[in-house]
Amino acid sequence: MTNAGRIARVFKVLSVETRVEMLEMLRSRSLCVNALAKSLGITPAAVSQHLRILRDADLVQAEKKGYFVHYRVNAEALARLKRDADRFLTHEDA
């Protein structure tokens, strides 16, 4: 995937407010689906759908802890997004 394609894909994923809220929550600590659902006031099924999209975009990672799966932000992916966005948004003479 080209750099432009990767940026466009991530921006599309982040165009949904709930997903941005989820990432903000997951930046401070890992959480399971039920904890996210309760905090966001949406169903666990809706959280799972959003998490699938965030996982597909490599923005969150899953880790099984006992009977539950906890999700956390993929810091490397966010750093890469920041670098890509900075390059995209900053005019640089060639």
C-alpha positions in Angstrom: 0.0 0.0 0.0 1.3 3.4 -0.9 1.9 6.1 1.8 -1.1 8.1 0.4 -3.3 5.0 0.6 -2.2 4.3 4.2 -2.9 7.8 5.3 -6.3 7.8 3.5 -7.3 4.5 5.1 -6.4 5.6 8.6 -8.1 9.0 8.2 -11.3 7.1 7.1 -11.1 4.9 10.2 -10.7 7.9 12.4 -13.6 9.8 10.8 -15.9 8.1 13.3 -16.0 9.9 16.6 -16.6 6.8 18.7 -13.4 5.3 17.3 -11.4 8.3 18.3 -12.9 8.2 21.8 -12.0 4.6 22.0 -8.4 5.4 21.1 -8.2 8.2 23.6 -9.4 5.8 26.3 -7.0 3.0 25.3 -4.0 5.4 25.3 -4.0 5.4 29.1 -4.6 1.7 29.7 -5.9 -1.5 28.2 -9.6 -2.3 28.4 -11.9 -5.1 27.5 -15.0 -4.8 25.3 -17.4 -4.6 28.2 -15.5 -1.8 30.0 -15.4 0.2 26.7 -19.1 -0.4 26.1 -20.0 0.8 29.6 -17.8 3.9 29.4 -19.0 4.9 25.9 -22.7 4.0 26.6 -23.0 1.7 23.6 -23.5 -2.1 23.2 -20.6 -4.5 23.4 -21.5 -5.6 19.9 -21.0 -2.1 18.6 -17.7 -1.8 20.5 -16.6 -5.1 18.9 -17.4 -3.8 15.4 -15.4 -0.6 16.0 -12.5 -2.6 17.5 -12.4 -4.9 14.4 -12.0 -1.8 12.2 -9.3 -0.4 14.5 -7.5 -3.7 14.5 -7.7 -4.0 10.7 -6.1 -0.5 10.5 -3.4 -1.7 13.0 -4.3 1.0 15.5 -5.1 -1.3 18.4 -3.7 -4.6 19.5 -5.5 -7.4 21.4 -4.1 -9.4 24.3 -5.9 -12.3 25.9 -6.0 -12.1 29.7 -7.8 -15.0 31.3 -11.3 -15.2 29.9 -11.2 -11.6 28.5 -9.4 -9.9 25.6 -8.0 -6.5 26.5 -7.2 -4.0 23.8 -4.5 -1.3 23.8 -3.3 1.3 21.4 -0.6 0.3 19.0 1.9 3.1 19.8 4.2 2.2 16.8 1.2 2.6 14.4 0.3 6.0 16.0 3.9 7.2 15.7 4.0 6.1 12.0 0.7 7.9 11.4 2.1 11.1 13.0 5.2 10.9 10.8 3.1 10.3 7.7 0.6 13.1 8.6 3.5 15.5 9.3 5.0 14.8 5.9 1.6 15.1 4.2 0.6 18.4 6.0 4.0 20.1 5.8 5.1 21.6 2.6 8.6 20.6 1.8 10.5 21.8 -1.2 12.1 19.0 -3.3 
